[in-house]
Amino acid sequence: MRSVCVVILGLFLVLQLAAQAPAANAPQSRLEWWTQSRFGMFVHWGIYTVPAGEWNGREINGLGEWIMNRAKIPVGDYEKLAAQFNPVQFDAEKWVSIAKNSGMKYITITSKHHDGFAMYGSNVSPYNIVDLTPFHRDPMKELAAACQRQGLKLCFYYSQTQDWHEPDAVGNDWDFPDERAKNFQKYYDEKVIPQVRELLTNYGPIGLIWFDTPRNITVEQSRKLADLVHMLQPQCLVSGRVGHGLGDYDSAGDNQISVGAVKRPWETPVTINDTWGFKKNDHNWKSSRVLIRQLATTASRGGNYLLNVGPTSQGVIPPESVERLQAVGKWMSANSESIYATSPNPFPYELPWGVITTKPGKLYLHVFSWPQNGLTMYGMHSRVQGAALLANRAPVTFLQKQDKANGVAALNLKLPATAPDPDDSVIVLDLAGPLEVDPSLEQQPDGTVTLPAHLSEFHRSAESQAQLDSRGVVERWTNPQDWMEWSFKVNAPGSLDVELITSQQKYGGGWDGQQRLVVAVASQTLSAVVADNGALENPSNPYWPYVISKMGRVRFNKRGTYNLSVKPEDFPAGQMYGLTLVSIRLRPVK
Ligand code: GLC
């Protein structure tokens, strides 16, 4: 048994290493600064901040920087915004210090967004900030200097496929409806390539180029862009959205925090309110608590957190954003050791109380829900030789032993009654040897068992539409032949309520229920319909809570390893989204 355990552990360590290995096309040295920094600032800034979400007195739905597209503004009218764009309050040093003081290590700013307007002095196209606005300054030059001075990396967002200003590019079907008349290659050769060349020639060392929305770009076109970037600046990274998997790292969907088997370095772009580019009526601000927890959660899953600000047409980062970034900065000043240069959670599953990051010899427990009677962890095989609160180094009393009741290796931490930091109290564990954990799914000390979709054995039929998305969620499960199973350990026998946790579609706004499923475990079967029986906080996205469906109750008579399967019994026909399964949760009966 022991040797089996060691083999599994070994295998798990190897898998962990593989999970962090850089992509084949990115030399380690190019990625190093980036994976170590974990936290960057996204800046969406352009002439769309003049209308700021309103056109002809009408509020335009959707993202601020998409106003030209959403309101179908003719090129001739949109161009006139340039004359009104005069960001006299722009202060590059101030922007960079806002980023720096919040703990961010790089700034990725829109050099040209989908509207096609270059926010730098371009010789390729006169449609740019220096030539067409009364401002006449090149903010990218000023940011490059400020970043150099303050030690942050400057990175450029560049929209390579969509350019609503150009008749040959993708996206503008109101001025240029004739698709057959379009010559994308011409736009690509005459604007994209030379502009990317300018960006990598005139602004000093650039950390990365953040290409976006590849759409129908060809493999050759994506590859040529990536090669151009690497040729001009071998250390410069190429974002995942260059297309065809040719980036140096993966980009998660907007506002999506990936979970589970992410094999390559990755980044998630996140908004503080709902828009990227400034909109005067968007006041849906996330709290600093959400931001701090998202940052820690992203790091715990091995990703980078790219948090957006949308400065106004005056050049001011909204005070609501600054306030929140300051709060994140305050947390970072005491806890950044648990973020920078960390490796992800060594357990393949999430913990019920928060998230984990690691460094050689250290484990950082980010406690989000403060437990009442101390914190107990199972599955820690490494010997702990010290524990303390990271923020003030106050020692934490701990005990590591085989739990008498169930024989499980348990680590107990004695904690103060209230959370020292209600946003995220970090406890650092000092390990005596190499990090070793038991990766098997097991019942947690609070009695719960969580069986995440990405850790299931998913039996897909040949015609299955279902797939594991980057959130670690199985989506588009519409095929009644597909089924799932897990194996897990029960430590505390008794009765448990079985719940099915499902989610909206990746970008929200779509959920299908009413599927009848059969859950089989411990010689018992439950047949139930997926219904909306309540909401569960979605750690990746505060606006789209998960849906809880009650499946029934099962009883475990003794400790041991069990198998649980979920099989369709009756699937309604013609569903658009099908089942979007996050996990199965078993909870002790109160
Ligand atoms: C989307 C939008 C774009 C935004 C980007 C940020 O792709 O098209 O407006 O810049 O997400 O991740």
Boltz pocket constraint, residues with backbone or C-beta under 6 A from the ligand:
constraints:
  - pocket:
      binder: B
      contacts: [[A, 44], [A, 63], [A, 65], [A, 66], [A, 212], [A, 213], [A, 254], [A, 269], [A, 276]]
      max_distance: 6.0
